[in-house]
Amino acid sequence: MQGAREIAAENSAKNQERMISHYNLSLQEKISAENEVLILTPSSTHKLLIKWIGQVKGVHRSHSCLEKNGSTRQLLVSKLRPYITRIEQELE
């Protein structure tokens, strides 16, 4: 029984990694390593109170981000959006 459980856990982990990589392939075009991104963070269970953390540099892998303080977090690509800077116009 123990051997079957280990084999099932191993196969489950392989399949989950394969599904995640397949899912990220379809969304990979939106975010590249040199672009800045917004990160969706669940701050509440209410869907309208979720916060976006902004202006974070993307890293080489499609599911990681490098934050301003230098830490790296692994995230799903669906939790990232491209950060678009505003161009402030001078009033004349």
VMD Tcl script that builds the backbone (N, CA, C; Angstrom):
set m [mol new atoms 276]
animate dup $m
set s [atomselect $m all]
$s set {name element resname resid chain x y z} {
  {N N MET 1 A 0.819 -1.202 0.000}
  {CA C MET 1 A 0.000 0.000 0.000}
  {C C MET 1 A 0.859 1.261 0.000}
  {N N GLN 2 A 1.942 1.222 0.771}
  {CA C GLN 2 A 2.802 2.404 0.873}
  {C C GLN 2 A 3.428 2.728 -0.487}
  {N N GLY 3 A 3.837 1.700 -1.224}
  {CA C GLY 3 A 4.433 1.907 -2.541}
  {C C GLY 3 A 3.447 2.511 -3.525}
  {N N ALA 4 A 2.208 2.057 -3.488}
  {CA C ALA 4 A 1.180 2.602 -4.378}
  {C C ALA 4 A 0.905 4.066 -4.056}
  {N N ARG 5 A 0.921 4.404 -2.773}
  {CA C ARG 5 A 0.687 5.789 -2.359}
  {C C ARG 5 A 1.807 6.704 -2.861}
  {N N GLU 6 A 3.051 6.224 -2.771}
  {CA C GLU 6 A 4.190 7.013 -3.238}
  {C C GLU 6 A 4.140 7.212 -4.748}
  {N N ILE 7 A 3.789 6.162 -5.471}
  {CA C ILE 7 A 3.682 6.264 -6.929}
  {C C ILE 7 A 2.569 7.233 -7.316}
  {N N ALA 8 A 1.440 7.155 -6.626}
  {CA C ALA 8 A 0.324 8.057 -6.919}
  {C C ALA 8 A 0.703 9.506 -6.627}
  {N N ALA 9 A 1.400 9.755 -5.525}
  {CA C ALA 9 A 1.818 11.116 -5.186}
  {C C ALA 9 A 2.817 11.649 -6.205}
  {N N GLU 10 A 3.727 10.803 -6.652}
  {CA C GLU 10 A 4.716 11.196 -7.647}
  {C C GLU 10 A 4.046 11.532 -8.979}
  {N N ASN 11 A 3.119 10.683 -9.414}
  {CA C ASN 11 A 2.397 10.938 -10.664}
  {C C ASN 11 A 1.540 12.193 -10.567}
  {N N SER 12 A 0.938 12.409 -9.429}
  {CA C SER 12 A 0.121 13.600 -9.231}
  {C C SER 12 A 0.965 14.866 -9.329}
  {N N ALA 13 A 2.147 14.850 -8.727}
  {CA C ALA 13 A 3.039 16.011 -8.785}
  {C C ALA 13 A 3.497 16.277 -10.215}
  {N N LYS 14 A 3.843 15.219 -10.962}
  {CA C LYS 14 A 4.254 15.376 -12.359}
  {C C LYS 14 A 3.129 15.974 -13.195}
  {N N ASN 15 A 1.916 15.442 -13.027}
  {CA C ASN 15 A 0.781 15.933 -13.800}
  {C C ASN 15 A 0.453 17.378 -13.464}
  {N N GLN 16 A 0.563 17.746 -12.199}
  {CA C GLN 16 A 0.276 19.118 -11.802}
  {C C GLN 16 A 1.290 20.081 -12.416}
  {N N GLU 17 A 2.571 19.727 -12.395}
  {CA C GLU 17 A 3.599 20.561 -13.016}
  {C C GLU 17 A 3.351 20.699 -14.516}
  {N N ARG 18 A 2.962 19.600 -15.170}
  {CA C ARG 18 A 2.692 19.635 -16.602}
  {C C ARG 18 A 1.497 20.532 -16.913}
  {N N MET 19 A 0.445 20.451 -16.098}
  {CA C MET 19 A -0.734 21.287 -16.323}
  {C C MET 19 A -0.417 22.761 -16.099}
  {N N ILE 20 A 0.381 23.072 -15.072}
  {CA C ILE 20 A 0.751 24.462 -14.805}
  {C C ILE 20 A 1.575 25.022 -15.954}
  {N N SER 21 A 2.549 24.261 -16.437}
  {CA C SER 21 A 3.380 24.756 -17.533}
  {C C SER 21 A 2.559 24.923 -18.807}
  {N N HIS 22 A 1.623 24.024 -19.061}
  {CA C HIS 22 A 0.760 24.145 -20.233}
  {C C HIS 22 A -0.139 25.379 -20.120}
  {N N TYR 23 A -0.668 25.634 -18.940}
  {CA C TYR 23 A -1.514 26.806 -18.715}
  {C C TYR 23 A -0.709 28.089 -18.886}
  {N N ASN 24 A 0.507 28.119 -18.353}
  {CA C ASN 24 A 1.338 29.315 -18.441}
  {C C ASN 24 A 1.795 29.595 -19.867}
  {N N LEU 25 A 1.881 28.587 -20.718}
  {CA C LEU 25 A 2.285 28.804 -22.106}
  {C C LEU 25 A 1.302 29.701 -22.841}
  {N N SER 26 A 0.021 29.548 -22.571}
  {CA C SER 26 A -0.975 30.353 -23.268}
  {C C SER 26 A -0.978 31.796 -22.785}
  {N N LEU 27 A -0.508 32.046 -21.584}
  {CA C LEU 27 A -0.507 33.394 -21.029}
  {C C LEU 27 A 0.866 34.043 -21.029}
  {N N GLN 28 A 1.881 33.342 -21.461}
  {CA C GLN 28 A 3.251 33.810 -21.365}
  {C C GLN 28 A 3.517 35.032 -22.241}
  {N N GLU 29 A 2.798 35.205 -23.326}
  {CA C GLU 29 A 3.044 36.297 -24.251}
  {C C GLU 29 A 2.793 37.660 -23.623}
  {N N LYS 30 A 1.888 37.736 -22.677}
  {CA C LYS 30 A 1.514 39.015 -22.094}
  {C C LYS 30 A 2.617 39.616 -21.230}
  {N N ILE 31 A 3.358 38.790 -20.529}
  {CA C ILE 31 A 4.357 39.250 -19.575}
  {C C ILE 31 A 5.728 38.755 -20.015}
  {N N SER 32 A 6.692 39.674 -20.118}
  {CA C SER 32 A 8.058 39.255 -20.418}
  {C C SER 32 A 8.975 39.686 -19.278}
  {N N ALA 33 A 10.219 39.250 -19.318}
  {CA C ALA 33 A 11.140 39.447 -18.195}
  {C C ALA 33 A 11.476 40.910 -17.959}
  {N N GLU 34 A 11.545 41.709 -19.002}
  {CA C GLU 34 A 11.965 43.096 -18.818}
  {C C GLU 34 A 10.815 44.050 -18.503}
  {N N ASN 35 A 9.592 43.601 -18.606}
  {CA C ASN 35 A 8.440 44.460 -18.334}
  {C C ASN 35 A 8.128 44.536 -16.854}
  {N N GLU 36 A 7.492 45.645 -16.467}
  {CA C GLU 36 A 6.998 45.774 -15.105}
  {C C GLU 36 A 5.570 45.250 -15.068}
  {N N VAL 37 A 5.181 44.666 -13.933}
  {CA C VAL 37 A 3.872 44.038 -13.825}
  {C C VAL 37 A 3.148 44.486 -12.563}
  {N N LEU 38 A 1.841 44.268 -12.552}
  {CA C LEU 38 A 1.011 44.416 -11.364}
  {C C LEU 38 A 0.720 43.020 -10.838}
  {N N ILE 39 A 0.695 42.880 -9.506}
  {CA C ILE 39 A 0.420 41.583 -8.884}
  {C C ILE 39 A -0.916 41.657 -8.163}
  {N N LEU 40 A -1.782 40.695 -8.403}
  {CA C LEU 40 A -3.065 40.600 -7.716}
  {C C LEU 40 A -2.869 39.843 -6.409}
  {N N THR 41 A -3.165 40.501 -5.279}
  {CA C THR 41 A -3.013 39.853 -3.974}
  {C C THR 41 A -4.357 39.793 -3.276}
  {N N PRO 42 A -4.765 38.637 -2.821}
  {CA C PRO 42 A -6.038 38.529 -2.104}
  {C C PRO 42 A -5.912 39.071 -0.683}
  {N N SER 43 A -6.439 40.271 -0.450}
  {CA C SER 43 A -6.378 40.861 0.885}
  {C C SER 43 A -7.655 40.580 1.664}
  {N N SER 44 A -8.660 40.071 0.976}
  {CA C SER 44 A -9.937 39.790 1.618}
  {C C SER 44 A -10.633 38.680 0.840}
  {N N THR 45 A -11.629 38.072 1.448}
  {CA C THR 45 A -12.404 37.060 0.737}
  {C C THR 45 A -13.430 37.702 -0.192}
  {N N HIS 46 A -13.689 38.980 -0.014}
  {CA C HIS 46 A -14.627 39.693 -0.869}
  {C C HIS 46 A -13.937 40.041 -2.183}
  {N N LYS 47 A -14.533 39.703 -3.310}
  {CA C LYS 47 A -13.860 39.854 -4.593}
  {C C LYS 47 A -13.632 41.306 -5.002}
  {N N LEU 48 A -14.361 42.253 -4.432}
  {CA C LEU 48 A -14.160 43.651 -4.784}
  {C C LEU 48 A -13.085 44.328 -3.942}
  {N N LEU 49 A -12.582 43.658 -2.924}
  {CA C LEU 49 A -11.575 44.247 -2.046}
  {C C LEU 49 A -10.169 43.707 -2.303}
  {N N ILE 50 A -9.963 43.061 -3.425}
  {CA C ILE 50 A -8.652 42.517 -3.761}
  {C C ILE 50 A -7.758 43.665 -4.230}
  {N N LYS 51 A -6.491 43.672 -3.788}
  {CA C LYS 51 A -5.568 44.763 -4.100}
  {C C LYS 51 A -4.580 44.354 -5.187}
  {N N TRP 52 A -4.152 45.355 -5.956}
  {CA C TRP 52 A -3.102 45.176 -6.944}
  {C C TRP 52 A -1.843 45.857 -6.412}
  {N N ILE 53 A -0.726 45.148 -6.392}
  {CA C ILE 53 A 0.561 45.721 -6.026}
  {C C ILE 53 A 1.254 46.070 -7.330}
  {N N GLY 54 A 1.775 47.300 -7.433}
  {CA C GLY 54 A 2.243 47.738 -8.726}
  {C C GLY 54 A 3.730 47.922 -8.886}
  {N N GLN 55 A 4.115 48.024 -10.128}
  {CA C GLN 55 A 5.447 48.322 -10.615}
  {C C GLN 55 A 6.491 47.352 -10.070}
  {N N VAL 56 A 6.316 46.097 -10.381}
  {CA C VAL 56 A 7.229 45.033 -9.962}
  {C C VAL 56 A 7.881 44.474 -11.218}
  {N N LYS 57 A 9.177 44.235 -11.172}
  {CA C LYS 57 A 9.892 43.704 -12.332}
  {C C LYS 57 A 9.639 42.214 -12.486}
  {N N GLY 58 A 9.388 41.786 -13.711}
  {CA C GLY 58 A 9.255 40.365 -13.996}
  {C C GLY 58 A 10.635 39.719 -14.083}
  {N N VAL 59 A 10.720 38.433 -13.838}
  {CA C VAL 59 A 11.989 37.707 -13.864}
  {C C VAL 59 A 11.951 36.720 -15.021}
  {N N HIS 60 A 13.009 35.981 -15.239}
  {CA C HIS 60 A 13.150 35.102 -16.401}
  {C C HIS 60 A 12.030 34.086 -16.521}
  {N N ARG 61 A 11.627 33.472 -15.416}
  {CA C ARG 61 A 10.555 32.485 -15.497}
  {C C ARG 61 A 9.219 33.208 -15.584}
  {N N SER 62 A 8.290 32.621 -16.271}
  {CA C SER 62 A 7.006 33.288 -16.501}
  {C C SER 62 A 6.145 33.361 -15.249}
  {N N HIS 63 A 6.463 32.608 -14.211}
  {CA C HIS 63 A 5.621 32.593 -13.028}
  {C C HIS 63 A 6.343 33.125 -11.790}
  {N N SER 64 A 7.400 33.953 -11.975}
  {CA C SER 64 A 8.097 34.551 -10.845}
  {C C SER 64 A 8.172 36.057 -11.037}
  {N N CYS 65 A 8.232 36.774 -9.942}
  {CA C CYS 65 A 8.379 38.224 -9.985}
  {C C CYS 65 A 9.423 38.649 -8.981}
  {N N LEU 66 A 10.162 39.689 -9.309}
  {CA C LEU 66 A 11.144 40.250 -8.400}
  {C C LEU 66 A 10.567 41.538 -7.843}
  {N N GLU 67 A 10.409 41.615 -6.533}
  {CA C GLU 67 A 9.811 42.789 -5.921}
  {C C GLU 67 A 10.872 43.855 -5.670}
  {N N LYS 68 A 10.413 45.068 -5.297}
  {CA C LYS 68 A 11.330 46.180 -5.089}
  {C C LYS 68 A 12.345 45.902 -3.987}
  {N N ASN 69 A 11.960 45.165 -2.972}
  {CA C ASN 69 A 12.876 44.884 -1.870}
  {C C ASN 69 A 13.848 43.749 -2.198}
  {N N GLY 70 A 13.795 43.206 -3.392}
  {CA C GLY 70 A 14.738 42.183 -3.822}
  {C C GLY 70 A 14.270 40.755 -3.634}
  {N N SER 71 A 13.133 40.547 -3.006}
  {CA C SER 71 A 12.643 39.185 -2.797}
  {C C SER 71 A 11.962 38.664 -4.061}
  {N N THR 72 A 11.953 37.363 -4.207}
  {CA C THR 72 A 11.337 36.727 -5.367}
  {C C THR 72 A 10.158 35.898 -4.903}
  {N N ARG 73 A 9.029 36.037 -5.609}
  {CA C ARG 73 A 7.834 35.261 -5.287}
  {C C ARG 73 A 7.405 34.493 -6.522}
  {N N GLN 74 A 6.911 33.282 -6.322}
  {CA C GLN 74 A 6.383 32.508 -7.436}
  {C C GLN 74 A 4.882 32.726 -7.503}
  {N N LEU 75 A 4.420 33.125 -8.683}
  {CA C LEU 75 A 3.014 33.452 -8.881}
  {C C LEU 75 A 2.514 32.816 -10.167}
  {N N LEU 76 A 1.227 32.619 -10.236}
  {CA C LEU 76 A 0.619 32.195 -11.494}
  {C C LEU 76 A 0.566 33.385 -12.442}
  {N N VAL 77 A 0.660 33.121 -13.711}
  {CA C VAL 77 A 0.631 34.182 -14.703}
  {C C VAL 77 A -0.719 34.891 -14.687}
  {N N SER 78 A -1.771 34.196 -14.303}
  {CA C SER 78 A -3.097 34.811 -14.273}
  {C C SER 78 A -3.204 35.880 -13.189}
  {N N LYS 79 A -2.268 35.905 -12.233}
  {CA C LYS 79 A -2.267 36.915 -11.172}
  {C C LYS 79 A -1.424 38.129 -11.539}
  {N N LEU 80 A -0.895 38.175 -12.761}
  {CA C LEU 80 A -0.038 39.272 -13.208}
  {C C LEU 80 A -0.689 40.020 -14.357}
  {N N ARG 81 A -0.493 41.330 -14.376}
  {CA C ARG 81 A -0.953 42.166 -15.483}
  {C C ARG 81 A 0.170 43.122 -15.860}
  {N N PRO 82 A 0.277 43.509 -17.120}
  {CA C PRO 82 A 1.311 44.472 -17.506}
  {C C PRO 82 A 1.074 45.821 -16.826}
  {N N TYR 83 A 2.158 46.445 -16.366}
  {CA C TYR 83 A 2.075 47.764 -15.741}
  {C C TYR 83 A 2.302 48.807 -16.820}
  {N N ILE 84 A 1.359 49.719 -16.981}
  {CA C ILE 84 A 1.452 50.767 -17.990}
  {C C ILE 84 A 1.628 52.091 -17.264}
  {N N THR 85 A 2.750 52.770 -17.532}
  {CA C THR 85 A 3.015 54.032 -16.857}
  {C C THR 85 A 2.204 55.144 -17.505}
  {N N ARG 86 A 1.784 56.070 -16.674}
  {CA C ARG 86 A 1.056 57.222 -17.185}
  {C C ARG 86 A 2.044 58.276 -17.657}
  {N N ILE 87 A 1.703 58.935 -18.722}
  {CA C ILE 87 A 2.503 60.050 -19.204}
  {C C ILE 87 A 1.792 61.315 -18.763}
  {N N GLU 88 A 2.455 62.020 -17.869}
  {CA C GLU 88 A 1.840 63.232 -17.354}
  {C C GLU 88 A 2.108 64.371 -18.322}
  {N N GLN 89 A 1.055 65.048 -18.710}
  {CA C GLN 89 A 1.187 66.158 -19.636}
  {C C GLN 89 A 1.360 67.447 -18.851}
  {N N GLU 90 A 2.272 68.273 -19.339}
  {CA C GLU 90 A 2.487 69.550 -18.685}
  {C C GLU 90 A 1.383 70.510 -19.093}
  {N N LEU 91 A 0.888 71.240 -18.128}
  {CA C LEU 91 A -0.136 72.236 -18.414}
  {C C LEU 91 A 0.531 73.497 -18.921}
  {N N GLU 92 A 0.057 74.010 -20.020}
  {CA C GLU 92 A 0.644 75.224 -20.590}
  {C C GLU 92 A -0.311 76.369 -20.484}
}
mol reanalyze $m
mol bondsrecalc $m
mol representation Tube
mol addrep $m
